Amino acid sequence: MPPPRNLIKFTPRSFDADENETTTKIEPRNSTSKSSGRGGGGGSGNEGIVQAQSTPTKIPKRINSPEMLEYPRDIGRSSGQGHYMIFDILKFNSSKGTTGKNIRSNAKSNALKNKTKIVIKQIALYMPAAVDVAYGLKYNEDTTSVLDEGAAPLIDAALNAGQALLQNTTDMAGVAAQVKKAGVDASGKVEGLAGDVANALRNKVVGAKLSQQNKGKVTIDKKELFFEGVKRRTFSYTFSFIPVSQKDSTTIFEIIESFKMAMLPNYTEGLIFKGSESRTLTIPDIFDIKYMHIGQNGQAAENRYLNKVSTCYLTDMSVKYGDDRYTTYTPDDKGAPPQNSSMTLQFTEIEIVTRDAAQEGF
């Protein structure tokens, strides 16, 4: 369920000239210092939508979101629990000279490398009761034959010889000695496997199983566990929406539509020639996700006790309208807004998380 509504107002994130995120001053809802650009107070007609304001002297390299949607209204601190999430909907910046938000400088993915991204919309939602993060690796158990074991030292010898050749191109005599030594060592290892080869061949001949049974022992396959890479992290969030006003209904509708439009591609003209638009799709928008909190000083900041989430795609989305039974509010020109709805989002990170990234908080 969403948190209670005795909340406080916050403004969109901003960044300084050195690409560092600056904190955001929080004002109570009854503050006399509200600005018309931040959604206004009750009855202003702008509740649920916050127009981002630019600060030219502080954000020369960033583009603020032109619009922020929030649920509940005036999301922020509630009974001392000032926790919420911000979803930045982003597009890659392909125009030279246009400012944008930098991708991580050490990005390894070709999809992110040497690119900037522009925030086109921000969505702020209450913090779910729990958020999860899982780290996974790919391992594969495979059989290694006697021939594999025999070839491995020969391959190692060839690689060592090649490395020695690159490092000592002027000392050919030294390289030759290293190659000879590597070859002798590898040959010794191969000779040591000759008995295993014979035992392995014994399994292939007629009557092999009976012969092994008579001797009271068998030759088995040898298995090894091989590391094959890192799994991409996925994040799933479910949010429940219970509007208490017409403005809430409109905001919830716009939030669901915004996620839906951002995750879907569109048909476009061909990569080189226009041709038919039935075979070429645009790449969907990307997302940045941050877990935020309100400090004792009344300022909003990223919660560094929780893991960071790197740039990702919204890969799955489901929406449920109604609960035990389907009920609506009074119809308007758009239709009858449901009294209860929920949305589940699943994101997949574009980059894998290595030890270096984990040390940065991911």
N, C-alpha and C positions, 0 to 999 in steps of 0.2 A: 504494500500500500504506500502511496506517496506520503511524505512528511506533512505535518500540520502547516497552516498557512501564515502563522505569525513570523514571517520571514523578513529578510532585509534585501535591499537592492544592490546589484553589482553591475559593473561596466565591463565591456569586452576586454580581452587581453591586449596588451601592447608591448612593444619591444623597443629597446634603445638602439642607438646607432651602431653598437658593437654586437648586435644580434642577440643580446641578453634580454630575457623576459623581465619586464618590470612588474612590480606588484600593483594591485588595483585597489584603490581606496573604496571601502564599503560605507554606505550611508544608510542609516535607518530609514524605514519607509516614511516615517513622519518627519524626516529631516526637512528643514526649510531651504536647504541648498540644492534641491532637485533641479536638474536642467531639463528643458523640454526635449532635448535630444536623447535622453535616457529612458524614455517611455512614460515619464510623468507619473503623477499620483493617481489615486482612485478617480474614476470619472474622466480621465484624460482621453480615453478612447484608444490608447496605445498600449494597454496592459498586455503582457505576453509577447510583445515585440519590442526589442531594444535596438535603436539605430546607433551604429558604431560611429564614434567621432574621431576624426584624425587630429593628430598633434604634430604639425609639420616640423617643429624643432626637435621632436623626440623620436620620430619614426621615419627617417629619411629612406630607409631600405625595406620598409614593410608596407603592406597594403592591408588595412583593417577590413574586417568583414563588413559588407554593406548592410547586413541584417543579422540580428540575433533572435532566435526563438527560444523561449524558456518555459519549462513546466516543472513545478507549479509556478505561478506568477511570483515575482520577487524572490526567486530561489536564492538560498543562502543559509544563514544560521536559523535554526529552529530548536528551541530549548537547549541551546548550547552546542548543538550538533550541526556545525556549518560544513557539510560535505556535499559535493555535487560533482558532476562530470561535464566536460566540455568536448563536443565533437566538432572539429573543424572540417568542413567540406572544402576540398582543395582541387585546383586544377594545376597542371604543369604549365609553367610560364615559358612559352616558346618565342616570345617577342624580345628582341635585343633592346637593351636600354630600359625595359620596363622592370621596375623593382619587384621583388617577391621574397618569400620566406625561403631561406636556404635549406637544402637537404643536408643531412649529416655529412661533414667533410670527408669522413672515411667510409662512405657508402660503397659497398661492393657490387650491389645489384645494378645491372645495366639500365634497369627501369628508372633508377634514381640518380645514377652517377652524373655529375656535372649539370644538374638541373636545379631550377628553383620552382617554388610552388606558391600559388596565390590563394588566400582564403577568400572564398566566394560567399560562404554562409557559416554561421556558428549556431549550434544547438546546445543549450544547457539543460540537463535533466538531473533529477534528484539521484543521489547515490543509492544503488540497490542494497539490499540487506547484506549481500556478500558478493565479492568479486574474486574470480579465480585466475590463476596463471599456471601453466604447465610447461615444463621443459622436457623435450623428448629427443632421443637420438635414434639413428637407424643402424641396426646390427643385423647381420645375416649369418646363419650357421650353414657352412658348406663343407662338402667332403674334399679332402686333399689326398690325391693319389700319390703313390710312390714316385711316379714321374714328376709330379709337381714338386715334391721335396727334392728330387734330384736336380731339377731345372733351377730352383731358387738360388742356390749358391753360384751357379754359372752366371745367372743374370746379375747377381750382386757383384761378381768379379768383373763383368763387363762394365757395369755402372761405375765401379771404383776406378777402373782403368781409364774410362772416359773422363772422370773428374780429375784424375791425376794428370791426364794429358792437357786439360784446359788450364790447370794451375801451374804446370811446369813445362810449358811448350819449348823452353830453351834447353832443358835437361832431358834429352831423349834417352840417354843411358839410364837415368833414374826412373823414367817412365817405364822403360822396358823391364827393369828389375821389379817394379811394382806389379806390372801385368803378369810377369812370370810367377811371382809369389802368389798373387790372387788366383791364378790358374791352378797352381799346385794345391793350394788350400781347398779350392772348389773340387778338384779331382779327388782329394782325400775324402771329402764329404760324400761324394757320389759313390765311391768304392764302398764306403761304409753302409750304403743302402742296398748293396747287391743282394744281400740275404733277404731283405724285405721285398725286393723285386721278385725273387724266386717264390717267396711265400704268396705274393699277390697273384702270380701266374698260376699257382697251385689251385686257386679258387676257380679258375676258368676252365680247367680240364675236366674231362668226364670222370666221375667218381670222386671229385674233390671233396664233397661234403662227407661222404662215407669215410674217406681217408682221414679227414680231420677228426671225425668222430672216433675212429679207431685209435688215434693218437691222444685223444682226450683234450684237444685244444683247437681253437679256430683262429683264423686271421680275419680281423674286422676292419671296416672302414674307419679312417681317422677323420674326425671333424674338428674344424676350427671356427671360432666366432670372429667375423670380420666387421670392422667399423666401416660404415658406408656414408655417413653424413649426419646432418642435423635436421630435425623436423621443424617446420614452420609453426610458430605459435598461433593458436586461434583463441578468440575471446567472444564469449556469448553473454548478452545482457537482455533481461526482460524488464519492461516498464509497464506499469498499469496506469491508466488514465481515467479519472472520474471528474468530468467537468462540472463546475458549480455555477457557470454563467455562460451566456452566449459567446463571450470573448474567449473563454476556456475552450469551448467546442471548436471555434475557428482556429485557435492556436494548435490544438491537438491535431486537427485535420492537416494543417500546414506542416507540422513536424513529421507526420507519417508520409505526406507527399514529398517532403524534402529528402528524406532518406531513400524513398523509392526512386525518385528521379535521379539521385546521385549514383545509385548502384547500377542503373540500367544503361546499356549502350544505345546508340541510335544508328540507323542506316545513313551512310554518307557516300560521296563520290569516291571513285577508285583512287588508289595510291598514286598512280602516275597519270592515267587518262580518266576522264569523267566516266564514260560508259554507263553501265547499269548500276543502280544503287542497291541491288539485291544481294550483293556478295561482300560488301565492305561495311564493317561496323566501327564506330568510334570506341575508344577505350574508356571505360567508366571513370568517374571521378574517384579520387583517393581521399583518405581520412587520416587525421591526426586525433588522438584521444588523450585526454589528460584527466587525472583524478585531482580535484581541487579541494581546498579546505579554507575556512576562515580562521585566521589566527587570533590570539588574544588582543592583538593590536587593531583588530577590525579590518585587516587587509586580506585579500584573497591571494593565495599562492598555491603552487603545485605541491601535492603531498608526496614528499620524497621517501616516506616510509613504505609506500606502495611502488610496485614495479612501474617503469615507464612502458608505454606502448609505442612501437615505432610505426612509421607510415604503413597503412594497410588498405585493403579493399574490403568493402562490404559484400560478402559472398553469399549470404543467405538472409532472408528477412521474411517473417511471418506476422500477420496481424489477425487478432481475434476480436470480434465484435460481440458484446454481450457476455453474461456470466452464467448464473443458474438459469436465467431466462432472458430473452432479448427485450429490452425496454429502451425507449427513446424520450427525448425532450420534445417540446413543442416544435413542430416543423417550421422551417424558414424557407427562404427562396432557394436554398441548396438541397433541402430535404429534411429528414428528421435525424438530428445528431444522437448517436447511441449514448446511453447513460454510463456505460462501462465498456472499455476496450483495453486491449493490451498489445504490446509489440515486442517481438523477440528479434534481436539482431545478432548476426555472427560475422566477425571480422577475421581476416587472415592477413598476417604481416607479409610485406613484400620481401623483406630480408630475413635471413636466419639470424639467430642470436648466438654469438660466440662468447668466449670468455671475456674478450675485450669489451664487447657490448654490455655484458652483465656487470662489469666493473663500472660502467657508466650509469647503471641503474635500471637497465632493461631486464 
